[in-house]
């Protein structure tokens, strides 16, 4: 899935990212997001 690319001054670009514990990196949901970001 290709995601919309946000441009400045979109407020989401100024928001602090949520910290993700290392054990969650291998979950299918996060891997799908990472794959989608690479595709985008």
N, C-alpha and C positions, 0 to 999 in steps of 0.2 A: 504494500500500500504506500503510495506516495503522499507525503504530508505537505501541507502548505508551508512555504518558506516565509518566515516573519522578517520584516525589515524595521530598522530604527525609524521612528521612536516607539515601536510597539511596547506596551508596558510589560508584557511577558518577558521580554529580553532584559528587563531590569530586575526581575524577581529572582530571589535566591533559589537555587535548585534544592530539591529534597535529597537528603543524604540516603544512599542505598547501602545497606549492610553487605559485606562481601558475599555472604551465603546466598543472597538473592540474585546475584549476577547471573548465575547459571539457570535461573527459572525460565521456563518457556515464554512467559509473558515479556520478560525483559529482553530475552534474546530476539523475540519478534520485533520489539521496538528498535533494537539496535540494527537488525537487518533492514527494517523500513527506513531508518535514518541513512544507512549506507546507500540504499536505492534512491533516496531523495537527493 
